[in-house]
Amino acid sequence: MILPQNRVAWASVSPALGWTLAFFVLPFAAMAAISFYPQDGSGPSLLSYAQFFNSPSYYYALFNSLEVTGLVTVISILLAYPFALILADVVPERWQRLALTLAVLPFWTSYVVRSYSWLLVLSENGLVNATMVKFGILSAPIQLANTRGATIIGFVHFFVMLLTLTIYANLKQLSPNYRKAAADLGAGPIRSFIHVVLPLTLPGIMVGAFLTFVLAIGDYITPQILGGNNELLMPQLIMMQIGRRGDFSSASALSIILMLVVTVAYLFCARWLKIERT
């Protein structure tokens, strides 16, 4: 028998459960089922998954995605942490809200528009090349767009702001008494940061890093626009199976593999955060 309070609880969560079932569980189940039926109509098999391991270009695409995503995550953390620290500790309290608003302005712009804007900035006639040629750093423009570097720059521009928000929120929750206690025990600013502030703000770093990893590894737009199809990543490979070959089975299998990679990353982050909190 369901108690009245349990009925209220189920009624509260039912819309979220229904939404998750309709737009995640059922589509995922359908995609998983399609992945076992190859395009040749031979019946249920693991052929689409075997194709991934038998084709070097397929697992190279996964390796490229992991490499690009790893670089983006590390660079974004290294840039976001000092920025968040300045916002939380240096900027006066009355100006912090305005500073945060200015920091998240890139989120107010279309994702596609931002990518094309970077394409113009990094082109041979763009602002970066023109400035370096003008000041004698380069004798002639170099190719910056349509490269892995351009893809990383486009990603970092977006994800630095995301990581800044998660780290800033963690820094604001940190009691100043921790630093005072460290100072009373003889720790200077650097040792206090390394041994007190940094460990206590690692959950914020890991949350932002995981979000960056998930969003970057599955992103199709930025590598497509800024990378110029010069390097095959998993999202491009999946779209090629659908757009050029009409092979929904291979595309589904590749999507499942990509989701397994994200799941492994989640399990790693969750276990690591649990260790940090104990």
Wavefront OBJ file of the C-alpha trace (Angstrom):
o trace
v 0.000 0.000 0.000
v 1.353 3.411 -0.988
v 1.307 5.885 1.854
v -0.024 9.424 1.206
v 3.417 10.985 1.566
v 4.805 8.480 -0.954
v 2.031 9.393 -3.379
v 3.008 13.049 -3.120
v 6.646 12.149 -3.687
v 5.844 10.031 -6.758
v 3.536 12.743 -8.103
v 6.379 15.263 -7.740
v 8.956 13.190 -9.610
v 6.610 11.669 -12.207
v 6.986 14.511 -14.779
v 10.790 14.278 -14.625
v 10.676 10.488 -14.832
v 8.266 10.614 -17.751
v 10.437 13.147 -19.584
v 13.561 11.025 -19.005
v 11.776 7.880 -20.159
v 10.353 9.482 -23.306
v 13.392 11.482 -24.429
v 16.342 9.463 -23.116
v 15.588 5.871 -22.134
v 13.372 4.966 -25.103
v 15.553 6.697 -27.766
v 18.656 5.116 -26.231
v 17.008 1.673 -26.256
v 16.003 2.162 -29.897
v 19.540 3.244 -30.825
v 21.013 0.240 -29.006
v 18.642 -2.097 -30.849
v 19.497 -0.563 -34.251
v 23.211 -1.032 -33.571
v 22.741 -4.838 -33.641
v 21.156 -4.855 -37.117
v 23.843 -4.177 -39.767
v 23.067 -2.347 -42.962
v 23.435 -5.520 -45.055
v 20.298 -6.999 -43.432
v 22.071 -10.128 -42.208
v 20.209 -10.164 -38.919
v 21.222 -9.423 -35.335
v 25.006 -9.405 -34.882
v 27.951 -7.485 -33.452
v 29.209 -6.598 -36.929
v 28.822 -2.829 -36.416
v 30.868 -3.001 -33.205
v 33.495 -5.260 -34.795
v 33.837 -2.720 -37.599
v 35.019 -0.133 -35.072
v 37.876 -2.341 -33.853
v 38.791 -3.587 -37.342
v 39.012 -0.109 -38.915
v 42.038 1.948 -37.803
v 40.374 5.188 -38.892
v 37.530 4.501 -36.465
v 39.562 4.131 -33.294
v 41.910 6.882 -34.451
v 38.827 9.116 -34.482
v 38.146 8.156 -30.862
v 41.791 8.773 -29.952
v 41.686 12.191 -31.653
v 38.504 13.076 -29.768
v 40.026 12.069 -26.435
v 43.215 13.984 -27.193
v 41.430 17.178 -28.224
v 38.991 16.962 -25.320
v 41.813 16.349 -22.839
v 43.763 19.364 -24.087
v 40.657 21.557 -23.981
v 39.851 20.461 -20.429
v 43.380 21.035 -19.104
v 43.819 24.417 -20.809
v 40.380 25.570 -19.680
v 41.144 24.654 -16.060
v 44.503 26.451 -16.138
v 42.837 29.608 -17.470
v 39.608 29.446 -15.482
v 41.047 28.892 -12.016
v 43.089 32.134 -11.826
v 40.152 34.021 -13.340
v 37.736 32.610 -10.749
v 40.238 33.294 -7.972
v 40.564 36.937 -9.048
v 36.792 37.320 -9.205
v 36.294 35.800 -5.763
v 39.229 37.365 -3.874
v 40.401 40.481 -5.720
v 37.307 42.044 -7.289
v 35.300 43.991 -4.659
v 32.089 42.309 -3.567
v 29.870 45.006 -5.080
v 31.458 44.539 -8.520
v 31.531 40.747 -8.606
v 28.017 40.346 -9.993
v 28.797 42.724 -12.851
v 32.097 40.937 -13.510
v 30.320 37.577 -13.656
v 27.737 38.996 -16.045
v 30.492 40.211 -18.351
v 32.244 36.847 -18.036
v 29.203 34.873 -19.208
v 28.434 37.161 -22.155
v 29.771 34.543 -24.632
v 26.920 32.260 -23.518
v 24.441 34.831 -24.835
v 25.758 34.466 -28.375
v 24.782 31.688 -30.743
v 27.203 28.760 -30.614
v 27.413 28.690 -34.415
v 28.013 32.444 -34.594
v 30.901 32.151 -32.116
v 32.500 29.388 -34.158
v 32.241 31.332 -37.414
v 33.577 34.440 -35.643
v 36.689 32.518 -34.620
v 37.000 31.247 -38.183
v 37.150 34.844 -39.409
v 39.595 35.897 -36.695
v 41.952 32.982 -37.418
v 41.762 33.080 -41.218
v 44.772 34.114 -43.332
v 43.330 37.621 -43.652
v 41.999 37.635 -40.106
v 42.897 39.749 -37.117
v 45.537 37.410 -35.653
v 47.560 37.016 -38.842
v 47.196 40.694 -39.764
v 48.439 41.796 -36.323
v 51.456 39.456 -36.327
v 52.441 40.504 -39.855
v 52.038 44.177 -38.997
v 54.375 43.943 -35.979
v 56.924 41.818 -37.829
v 56.279 38.620 -35.891
v 55.471 36.868 -39.162
v 56.689 37.636 -42.656
v 53.542 36.153 -44.212
v 50.205 34.851 -42.918
v 50.113 31.270 -41.676
v 47.246 28.803 -41.565
v 45.540 29.012 -38.202
v 41.988 28.172 -39.217
v 40.987 24.659 -40.251
v 43.441 23.109 -37.793
v 43.299 21.285 -34.478
v 44.568 24.446 -32.784
v 41.587 26.409 -34.088
v 39.213 23.769 -32.753
v 40.870 23.907 -29.334
v 40.730 27.718 -29.266
v 37.019 27.678 -30.093
v 36.322 25.116 -27.379
v 38.442 26.876 -24.748
v 36.729 30.213 -25.412
v 33.429 28.618 -24.427
v 34.431 26.244 -21.644
v 36.653 28.648 -19.704
v 33.510 30.539 -18.742
v 31.737 27.339 -17.685
v 34.656 26.272 -15.495
v 34.972 29.782 -14.079
v 31.402 29.622 -12.809
v 31.804 26.218 -11.128
v 35.140 27.144 -9.519
v 33.912 30.599 -8.468
v 30.882 29.063 -6.743
v 33.187 26.705 -4.861
v 35.531 29.516 -3.842
v 32.658 31.634 -2.512
v 31.501 28.743 -0.329
v 34.968 28.425 1.183
v 35.083 29.922 4.672
v 37.869 32.507 5.199
v 38.554 30.831 8.534
v 40.469 28.073 6.732
v 43.027 30.550 5.420
v 43.224 32.285 8.782
v 43.886 28.962 10.494
v 46.590 28.133 7.946
v 48.195 31.548 8.519
v 48.119 31.028 12.293
v 49.962 27.755 11.788
v 52.694 29.525 9.834
v 51.618 28.850 6.255
v 52.295 31.606 3.736
v 49.916 32.518 0.911
v 51.402 29.967 -1.503
v 51.401 27.068 0.956
v 47.939 28.042 2.135
v 46.681 27.916 -1.437
v 48.373 24.603 -2.267
v 47.448 22.761 0.917
v 44.131 24.380 1.857
v 42.355 26.316 -0.906
v 43.159 24.053 -3.855
v 42.129 20.748 -2.198
v 38.889 22.260 -0.904
v 37.959 23.623 -4.345
v 38.782 20.430 -6.254
v 35.091 19.362 -6.338
v 34.278 22.530 -8.287
v 37.167 21.856 -10.650
v 36.080 18.272 -11.229
v 32.436 19.201 -11.845
v 33.491 21.783 -14.438
v 36.059 19.413 -15.955
v 33.484 16.647 -16.342
v 30.954 18.992 -17.955
v 33.682 20.240 -20.282
v 34.648 16.681 -21.198
v 31.070 15.599 -21.914
v 30.158 18.649 -23.983
v 33.435 18.792 -25.923
v 33.762 15.115 -26.834
v 30.248 15.045 -28.293
v 30.395 18.411 -30.049
v 30.006 18.389 -33.831
v 29.724 22.077 -34.721
v 33.035 23.534 -33.523
v 35.325 20.842 -35.024
v 33.309 20.931 -38.237
v 33.600 24.707 -38.653
v 37.047 25.403 -37.195
v 38.717 22.064 -37.904
v 37.809 22.092 -41.573
v 37.454 18.291 -41.785
v 41.254 17.984 -41.638
v 41.039 15.709 -38.619
v 38.385 13.069 -38.037
v 36.707 13.126 -34.628
v 33.975 10.818 -33.337
v 31.043 13.213 -33.931
v 32.194 13.734 -37.543
v 32.577 9.977 -38.003
v 29.067 9.347 -36.703
v 27.585 11.995 -38.987
v 29.473 10.524 -41.959
v 27.838 7.147 -41.361
v 24.423 8.779 -41.564
v 24.947 11.511 -44.167
v 27.162 9.699 -46.672
v 26.455 6.009 -46.147
v 23.017 5.980 -44.555
v 24.400 3.364 -42.173
v 22.330 3.886 -39.047
v 23.607 0.668 -37.484
v 27.248 1.814 -37.535
v 26.267 5.295 -36.396
v 24.329 3.807 -33.466
v 27.209 1.522 -32.508
v 29.676 4.425 -32.584
v 27.291 6.497 -30.469
v 27.040 3.688 -27.911
v 30.834 3.451 -27.770
v 31.092 7.204 -27.261
v 28.525 7.046 -24.465
v 30.513 4.253 -22.804
v 33.582 6.489 -22.855
v 31.581 9.277 -21.198
v 30.278 6.782 -18.628
v 33.826 5.724 -17.769
v 34.771 9.385 -17.345
v 31.789 9.894 -15.059
v 32.667 6.879 -12.917
v 36.242 8.095 -12.627
v 35.173 11.592 -11.574
v 32.524 10.317 -9.156
v 34.948 7.973 -7.415
v 37.635 10.641 -7.300
v 35.281 13.205 -5.788
v 34.146 10.680 -3.207
v 37.756 10.107 -2.202
v 38.385 13.842 -1.959
v 35.380 14.355 0.320
v 36.318 11.622 2.775
l 1 2 3 4 5 6 7 8 9 10 11 12 13 14 15 16 17 18 19 20 21 22 23 24 25 26 27 28 29 30 31 32 33 34 35 36 37 38 39 40 41 42 43 44 45 46 47 48 49 50 51 52 53 54 55 56 57 58 59 60 61 62 63 64 65 66 67 68 69 70 71 72 73 74 75 76 77 78 79 80 81 82 83 84 85 86 87 88 89 90 91 92 93 94 95 96 97 98 99 100 101 102 103 104 105 106 107 108 109 110 111 112 113 114 115 116 117 118 119 120 121 122 123 124 125 126 127 128 129 130 131 132 133 134 135 136 137 138 139 140 141 142 143 144 145 146 147 148 149 150 151 152 153 154 155 156 157 158 159 160 161 162 163 164 165 166 167 168 169 170 171 172 173 174 175 176 177 178 179 180 181 182 183 184 185 186 187 188 189 190 191 192 193 194 195 196 197 198 199 200 201 202 203 204 205 206 207 208 209 210 211 212 213 214 215 216 217 218 219 220 221 222 223 224 225 226 227 228 229 230 231 232 233 234 235 236 237 238 239 240 241 242 243 244 245 246 247 248 249 250 251 252 253 254 255 256 257 258 259 260 261 262 263 264 265 266 267 268 269 270 271 272 273 274 275 276 277 278
